[in-house]
Amino acid sequence: MLLAALALLLLFVFPLWSITLTAPQYPHGVSMYIWINQITGDTEFTLQNINILNHYVGMKYIEPDSIPELTYFPYIVGAMTGLGLIASFARSRKVYLAWGIVLVILGGLGIYDFYLWEYDYGHNLSPTAPIKVPGMAYQPPLLGSKMLLNFKADSYPHWGGLFLALSIFGSFWAFLKGKKKNKAARSEAFRTTTTENHLQAS
């Protein structure tokens, strides 16, 4: 449980998600990384280049400072880490399970919020865009690959997302291990009591 809580701190070190665009003019791809507190690229000009590409099809500029989630997500992660550390010393299986369930719910809400963000950027297009394709939307996939005109968009969890999954797994593992230990302790107590009763009867 302690490791599960500490693993959450790695979300400040690694991105949660990555979206990579590959096209004939970008054969090596350009990658955008989504963190809990920022959006970056594989170079300092990546975000600027993506915004230029988005402009041609009418998508809004990606401006990290205008995304409120990047402001309060760090506080949520910090709070969950603190609660996880407290839970690790509480030595309560129910607390382990509760912490893991809350983390699953928060993770699910985060993914849903990410989907809504992608949908907004991919569907709410400017009517004055230089390039217009009737019926075309440019929402990247939530998970997997998708062709957007001549661009191939790949969207997958990055290291931060994997460490988040590890935190969830760790809390449930602690819950299950605690259950086994409690069962073993009860079995041992039962055997001891039975032996003592047998000796007294003899």
Secondary structure per residue as TSV (DSSP state, phi and psi in degrees):
chain	resnum	aa	ss	phi	psi
A	1	M	-	360.0	-37.4
A	2	L	H	-62.5	-44.2
A	3	L	H	-65.2	-36.6
A	4	A	H	-62.1	-41.7
A	5	A	H	-68.3	-43.8
A	6	L	H	-68.0	-29.9
A	7	A	H	-61.5	-27.7
A	8	L	G	-63.6	-29.8
A	9	L	G	-64.1	-21.8
A	10	L	G	-71.0	-9.8
A	11	L	G	-69.5	-17.4
A	12	F	G	-83.8	-11.2
A	13	V	T	-104.3	-31.4
A	14	F	S	-125.9	151.1
A	15	P	-	-67.1	151.9
A	16	L	S	-76.8	-40.9
A	17	W	E	-143.5	158.0
A	18	S	E	-137.2	143.0
A	19	I	E	-125.2	121.8
A	20	T	E	-115.7	130.6
A	21	L	E	-107.8	128.1
A	22	T	E	-125.8	134.8
A	23	A	E	-153.3	167.5
A	24	P	T	-54.1	-36.2
A	25	Q	T	-81.0	-11.5
A	26	Y	E	-131.4	68.7
A	27	P	E	-63.2	-27.8
A	28	H	E	-90.4	-6.1
A	29	G	E	81.8	153.4
A	30	V	E	-122.0	132.7
A	31	S	E	-116.2	136.8
A	32	M	E	-113.3	132.6
A	33	Y	E	-112.6	129.9
A	34	I	E	-106.4	116.8
A	35	W	-	-101.9	-179.3
A	36	I	S	-77.7	-14.4
A	37	N	S	-135.9	4.5
A	38	Q	-	-164.1	167.0
A	39	I	E	-125.8	125.0
A	40	T	E	-129.6	179.9
A	41	G	E	-134.4	178.9
A	42	D	S	-73.6	-13.2
A	43	T	S	-135.6	170.3
A	44	E	T	-70.9	-15.0
A	45	F	T	-103.1	0.9
A	46	T	H	-60.1	-49.2
A	47	L	H	-62.0	-38.8
A	48	Q	H	-64.1	-42.9
A	49	N	H	-64.9	-40.0
A	50	I	H	-64.9	-39.0
A	51	N	H	-65.6	-34.7
A	52	I	H	-66.1	-44.0
A	53	L	H	-62.6	-42.6
A	54	N	H	-62.1	-35.2
A	55	H	H	-60.2	-37.4
A	56	Y	H	-65.4	-30.5
A	57	V	H	-102.5	4.0
A	58	G	T	92.5	9.5
A	59	M	-	-77.0	152.0
A	60	K	-	-70.1	154.7
A	61	Y	-	-68.4	142.4
A	62	I	-	-86.3	109.4
A	63	E	-	-120.0	99.7
A	64	P	G	-53.1	-35.7
A	65	D	G	-66.2	-19.0
A	66	S	G	-96.3	3.9
A	67	I	-	-100.5	106.2
A	68	P	T	-63.9	-29.5
A	69	E	H	-58.6	-32.7
A	70	L	H	-70.5	-13.5
A	71	T	H	-87.3	-43.4
A	72	Y	H	-99.1	-14.1
A	73	F	H	-57.6	-41.4
A	74	P	H	-59.5	-35.3
A	75	Y	H	-68.6	-37.2
A	76	I	H	-64.6	-45.7
A	77	V	H	-63.4	-42.0
A	78	G	H	-62.3	-42.3
A	79	A	H	-65.3	-42.4
A	80	M	H	-67.0	-34.4
A	81	T	H	-64.4	-45.2
A	82	G	H	-61.8	-44.1
A	83	L	H	-65.2	-35.5
A	84	G	H	-65.8	-38.8
A	85	L	H	-64.7	-42.1
A	86	I	H	-62.3	-42.3
A	87	A	H	-61.8	-36.1
A	88	S	H	-65.5	-28.3
A	89	F	H	-91.3	-15.0
A	90	A	H	-71.3	-27.4
A	91	R	T	54.3	45.9
A	92	S	-	-122.2	123.1
A	93	R	H	-61.4	-38.7
A	94	K	H	-63.9	-36.9
A	95	V	H	-68.4	-40.7
A	96	Y	H	-57.2	-47.4
A	97	L	H	-65.2	-43.7
A	98	A	H	-61.6	-43.1
A	99	W	H	-62.0	-44.3
A	100	G	H	-63.2	-40.7
A	101	I	H	-66.1	-42.4
A	102	V	H	-61.1	-40.6
A	103	L	H	-66.0	-37.7
A	104	V	H	-62.7	-44.4
A	105	I	H	-63.0	-45.7
A	106	L	H	-63.8	-40.2
A	107	G	H	-63.3	-41.8
A	108	G	H	-63.3	-41.7
A	109	L	H	-65.1	-37.0
A	110	G	H	-64.8	-41.6
A	111	I	H	-65.9	-40.9
A	112	Y	H	-64.1	-41.0
A	113	D	H	-63.3	-39.4
A	114	F	H	-63.1	-41.1
A	115	Y	H	-61.3	-45.1
A	116	L	H	-63.0	-38.2
A	117	W	H	-63.2	-45.6
A	118	E	H	-62.7	-42.3
A	119	Y	H	-61.8	-44.9
A	120	D	H	-61.4	-44.9
A	121	Y	H	-70.2	-30.6
A	122	G	H	-87.9	-19.7
A	123	H	H	-112.0	-33.1
A	124	N	-	-85.3	84.5
A	125	L	-	-98.4	150.7
A	126	S	-	-72.8	133.4
A	127	P	T	-69.8	-12.5
A	128	T	T	-103.0	18.5
A	129	A	-	-62.8	141.7
A	130	P	S	-61.1	-34.2
A	131	I	S	-114.1	121.7
A	132	K	-	-125.9	126.6
A	133	V	-	-121.8	108.8
A	134	P	T	-54.5	130.3
A	135	G	T	78.4	0.7
A	136	M	-	-89.2	133.0
A	137	A	-	-118.7	153.9
A	138	Y	-	-120.4	30.8
A	139	Q	-	-71.9	122.4
A	140	P	-	-66.1	157.9
A	141	P	-	-67.5	147.2
A	142	L	S	-67.3	-40.9
A	143	L	S	-150.0	123.7
A	144	G	E	116.1	-155.0
A	145	S	E	-122.2	151.9
A	146	K	E	-158.0	140.3
A	147	M	E	-88.2	128.5
A	148	L	E	-122.0	98.4
A	149	L	T	56.5	-121.6
A	150	N	T	-97.5	12.6
A	151	F	E	-102.1	136.9
A	152	K	E	-101.7	118.7
A	153	A	E	-102.4	125.0
A	154	D	E	-115.2	124.9
A	155	S	E	-125.0	117.0
A	156	Y	E	-146.7	156.6
A	157	P	E	-62.7	146.0
A	158	H	-	-103.0	-169.4
A	159	W	H	-57.0	-38.7
A	160	G	H	-61.0	-40.4
A	161	G	H	-63.6	-36.4
A	162	L	H	-69.2	-37.6
A	163	F	H	-69.7	-31.6
A	164	L	H	-63.8	-44.8
A	165	A	H	-62.4	-37.4
A	166	L	H	-64.5	-37.7
A	167	S	H	-62.7	-44.4
A	168	I	H	-63.0	-47.2
A	169	F	H	-60.6	-41.1
A	170	G	H	-62.1	-39.9
A	171	S	H	-67.8	-40.5
A	172	F	H	-70.1	-34.2
A	173	W	H	-65.3	-41.6
A	174	A	H	-62.2	-39.3
A	175	F	H	-62.1	-46.3
A	176	L	H	-68.9	-39.6
A	177	K	H	-65.4	-38.6
A	178	G	H	-64.5	-35.5
A	179	K	H	-64.3	-42.5
A	180	K	H	-65.4	-40.9
A	181	K	H	-65.0	-41.9
A	182	N	H	-63.4	-39.9
A	183	K	H	-65.2	-41.3
A	184	A	H	-66.1	-39.0
A	185	A	H	-65.7	-40.4
A	186	R	H	-65.8	-38.7
A	187	S	H	-64.9	-40.9
A	188	E	H	-66.8	-41.2
A	189	A	H	-63.9	-38.2
A	190	F	H	-64.9	-42.8
A	191	R	H	-64.6	-40.4
A	192	T	H	-64.2	-45.0
A	193	T	H	-63.1	-41.9
A	194	T	H	-63.9	-41.6
A	195	T	H	-64.4	-43.7
A	196	E	H	-64.3	-41.4
A	197	N	H	-64.1	-36.8
A	198	H	H	-66.0	-42.5
A	199	L	H	-66.4	-40.2
A	200	Q	H	-64.6	-37.8
A	201	A	H	-66.6	-33.2
A	202	S	-	-71.6	360.0
